[in-house]
Amino acid sequence: MLELPFDDECFDLVIEKGTMDVLFVDSGDPWNPRPETMSRVMATLKGVHRVLKADGTFISITFAQPHFRRPIFNAPEFSWSVECTTFGETFHYFVYVLKKGKRLSYDDVPVKGFEAASINLFHEELESEDFAFRINVDELNC
């Protein structure tokens, strides 16, 4: 993940579920992650950005709240928009949809609640983590 062995702009869609969470395990203060952590995170995101086609989509499924992830996803080197959908009742999951070539400013897209999500997920399936199979990328305007 730190050095993706793929050609530039070869994928329409990249999905990660919890991979970036692993990079942050030893990050120290979540408000100010260690430089080594940020270097690995940025290497991963730069690789994803590089392998995505001009209109490709990156979906990140995580426990990380928007105030931690949006600043990273919105780094100046990336030309993608960032949308976030939350779901779950007592323990929240966050699904970030990043569309390359459609950059929006940090404040342009609010965090949506599960009810407003364009991703078709059902609560019963969240418990068994089968929700990832319910993502309809055709509905994401990819």
Sequence and secondary structure as in RCSB ss.txt:
>XXXX:A:sequence
MLELPFDDECFDLVIEKGTMDVLFVDSGDPWNPRPETMSRVMATLKGVHRVLKADGTFISITFAQPHFRRPIFNA
PEFSWSVECTTFGETFHYFVYVLKKGKRLSYDDVPVKGFEAASINLFHEELESEDFAFRINVDELNC
>XXXX:A:secstr
  S  S TT EEEEEEESHHHHHTTT SSTTS  HHHHHHHHHHHHHHHHHEEEEEEEEEEES  HHHHHHHHT 
TT  EEEEEEEE SSS EEEEEEEET    TTTS  B GGG SS   HHHHHTTGGGGG  GGGGT 
